[in-house]
Amino acid sequence: MDKFVQLQDVGMAFDTRQGRFVALRNVNLDIREGEFLALIGHSGCGKSTVLNLIAGLLRPSAGVLLCHNREIAGPGPDRGVVFQNHSLLPWLSCYGNVYLAVERVFGAKENRSMLKQRTHDALAMVGLSHASHKRPHEISGGMKQRVGIARALAMQPKVLLLDEPFGALDALTRAHLQDELLRIVAQTRTTTVMVTHDVDEAVLLSDRIVMMTNGPAATVGEILAIGLPRPRERLALASDPAYHAARNVVMDFLYRREIRQAA
Amino acid sequence: MSTHALSTPLAEDPPRRKPRRPAAPRLQTLDGLPPGPGRFNRSLHWLAFHGLPPLLGLALFMLGWQLLSLHNTSLPGPATTWAAAVELFADPFYDNGPNDQGIGWNILHSLARVGIGFGLAALVGIPAGFIIGRFAFIGRMAAPIISLLRPVSPLAWLPIGLLVFKAAGPASIWVIFISSIWPMVLNTAAGVAQVPQDYLNVARVLKLPEAKVFTRILFPAVLPHMITGIRLAIGVAWLVIVAAEMLTGGVGLGFWVWDEWNNLNVAHILIAIFVVGIVGLLLEQALVLLARRFEY
């Protein structure tokens, strides 16, 4: 299937105390099955809004969103979300957090031991088997984000939505988790949409980069296909001219065409 | 090489029940570092900085009390009060008719009134708090009523209780009920309103049914706030019971204080003050322990 997720003329306006604020206008985007798509733009350009619209957490003010040719009418477990601030439930262990999602999605047709197995598998995939009994406050920020990814992937979603998942992490942890994500996505072939403001992250991970214009009333500015072969290797790419060319295109868009006015 | 000291066996499966507390990390011994202070020295140090100050404070308090009692002869000193207390607690559960019962009965009667009034308040207040916090419209409806009634002194409700129930016992329970309900309503409501949107978004993405949203997300998220409310409510209830019983009579610490005032038995009044303080402290500590159990 070519057009897995479709955004048709999507507009989004918020009613604030100061009046109507138009965040997005005329967003048109087709996301292919199995593709890794990055949404990049300056802060406030509405890229997280696009993600929340696909997740169904927000309803568009105009236009239509389709997933699998069906209109997105609300959130659902077929679109797993990894939130920016991990959003783990602090009273549940890592295992409990993942199990909650697994039980909800597969509880109706699978027995307990199968659900347990799924939970273990999801935690093993992100390398956290040893910490499964720990509570979120007992583990590091990077580990929390991994549990968030495990929780989203354990639901076997059609689309994985990542909202700046590594934004709050230090550079080394971020690089490590990017590599993990590359491996996991290659393994599961999940369609993925990731919001980021990190150019290197976008080029390293994605098949296409969607560059958003500045808000208010932001829209899709340009789409860049990243033809770099997979599996990708961070160190090898550092000296790859194609990598740098792609990086320069995005940089040029962000820092020349859509230069952010000093706030 | 000290890697062996760091390697802990990795649990393959999480235990069915989560361990209450993570195992303490094994202490690493490094050659070349001087040994720290010995166990004896460390406990001595701890005692000097944590055990000593409270004792010193109590000793000063006793000294002040003793000096005051020397100055004013109608006030019994610590020694006299202690002797009276020993005598009193030698037989806590005697029963010589409704006006003369042991201190144990008085404490239990007061606790029972607080328990019933507080229990009813929890039964009404906590669900009310959930509703007020979850539905903004109802919250705004309740806001003027709560802000109007909450600052009212609990004892002002006593005549209403006497009027409605036509008996002293239910009236004092009613006073406990009305004074301890507000902290529970307000804290529960604040807790519900403060449940982070992120948690609710998790529920939305998972499409959890409403019952599960409550048991898995709303209730655990609100629990610490709720326990704070319960703690404040118990504190208020215990404060108010003495005053209410002074007015209504019957068996109870408040009535006992008033009775001993009429007998001019000041030592017993002082004992009553200590008993009220200690019972209040124990109630508070019990709830602090309960709260710690549900901390995350």
Chai-1 contact restraints between the chains, C-beta under 6 A:
chainA,res_idxA,chainB,res_idxB,connection_type,confidence,min_distance_angstrom,max_distance_angstrom,comment,restraint_id
A,L57,B,N201,contact,1.0,0.0,6.0,A-B,restraint_1
A,P75,B,R204,contact,1.0,0.0,6.0,A-B,restraint_2
A,P75,B,V205,contact,1.0,0.0,6.0,A-B,restraint_3
A,G76,B,K207,contact,1.0,0.0,6.0,A-B,restraint_4
A,P77,B,L206,contact,1.0,0.0,6.0,A-B,restraint_5
A,V81,B,V205,contact,1.0,0.0,6.0,A-B,restraint_6
A,F83,B,D198,contact,1.0,0.0,6.0,A-B,restraint_7
A,S87,B,D198,contact,1.0,0.0,6.0,A-B,restraint_8
A,S87,B,V202,contact,1.0,0.0,6.0,A-B,restraint_9
A,P90,B,Y296,contact,1.0,0.0,6.0,A-B,restraint_10
A,W91,B,P220,contact,1.0,0.0,6.0,A-B,restraint_11
A,W91,B,Y296,contact,1.0,0.0,6.0,A-B,restraint_12
A,S93,B,K18,contact,1.0,0.0,6.0,A-B,restraint_13
A,Y95,B,P14,contact,1.0,0.0,6.0,A-B,restraint_14
A,A101,B,L206,contact,1.0,0.0,6.0,A-B,restraint_15
A,R104,B,L206,contact,1.0,0.0,6.0,A-B,restraint_16
A,H130,B,L10,contact,1.0,0.0,6.0,A-B,restraint_17
A,S132,B,P14,contact,1.0,0.0,6.0,A-B,restraint_18
A,H133,B,P14,contact,1.0,0.0,6.0,A-B,restraint_19
A,H133,B,K18,contact,1.0,0.0,6.0,A-B,restraint_20
